[in-house]
Amino acid sequence: MARYFTDEHEWIDLEGDLATVGITDYAQEQLGDIVFVELPEVGSNVDKGGEAAVVESVKAASDVYAPITGEVMEANAALEEDPALVNTSPEEEGWFFRMTVADKSELDGLMDAKAYKAFCDEL
């Protein structure tokens, strides 16, 4: 499994042709207590950089962008009942959706863990 990061603070785990997407620990810390999550519909198509989900915290509402193009195959129903999973386990149980990978070359523009850490250190 390979993990990638976007400069919008999403992470993406790639396993074969299926990708799992969520927001990073850095992002959830910046948002504060998450109170609501709007997930994409299963079967919907998302474009790289397009809005895919919404996360609301006590501070603000933010869009979650699709890191790559593909079709949403599964949404994390556990987040609808317990949005705080994004705070307690942002990069494991708090994933947002799983999607197909339409074009693996889109992963080339994403960061690995080391590059993402350096990116966050400069913020």
DACOR-V295936 format. One record per residue. RES is the residue in one small letter. PHI is phi in whole degrees, 0 to 359 (NA if undefined). D_CENTER is the distance of its C-alpha to the mean C-alpha in whole Angstrom. Layout:
BEGIN
<<RES;PHI;D_CENTER> <RES;PHI;D_CENTER>>
END
This chain:
BEGIN
<<m;NA;16> <a;242;14> <r;247;11> <y;234;10> <f;225;9> <t;252;9> <d;283;11> <e;264;9> <h;72;8> <e;262;4> <w;247;5> <i;217;6> <d;258;9> <l;250;12> <e;231;15> <g;64;18> <d;257;17> <l;244;14> <a;240;10> <t;254;8> <v;235;4> <g;205;3> <i;256;4> <t;281;7> <d;301;11> <y;301;12> <a;296;10> <q;294;11> <e;295;14> <q;292;15> <l;284;14> <g;87;16> <d;294;17> <i;281;14> <v;243;17> <f;202;15> <v;226;12> <e;254;12> <l;261;11> <p;287;11> <e;284;15> <v;297;15> <g;95;17> <s;282;16> <n;261;15> <v;236;13> <d;257;13> <k;307;12> <g;85;11> <g;275;12> <e;293;11> <a;238;9> <a;207;9> <v;228;10> <v;235;10> <e;245;14> <s;237;16> <v;293;19> <k;266;19> <a;192;17> <a;253;15> <s;224;12> <d;280;10> <v;250;6> <y;264;7> <a;287;7> <p;287;8> <i;215;11> <t;272;13> <g;172;14> <e;250;14> <v;288;12> <m;258;14> <e;201;13> <a;247;11> <n;280;11> <a;299;15> <a;298;15> <l;289;13> <e;292;15> <e;274;18> <d;219;17> <p;300;14> <a;295;15> <l;303;13> <v;296;10> <n;282;13> <t;278;15> <s;211;13> <p;297;9> <e;249;9> <e;224;11> <e;289;12> <g;270;9> <w;296;7> <f;263;6> <f;204;7> <r;245;9> <m;217;11> <t;283;14> <v;248;14> <a;286;17> <d;212;18> <k;298;17> <s;294;18> <e;294;15> <l;290;14> <d;299;17> <g;273;16> <l;265;13> <m;263;14> <d;273;14> <a;300;14> <k;295;18> <a;293;17> <y;294;14> <k;299;16> <a;299;19> <f;300;17> <c;293;16> <d;298;20> <e;272;21> <l;280;19>>
END
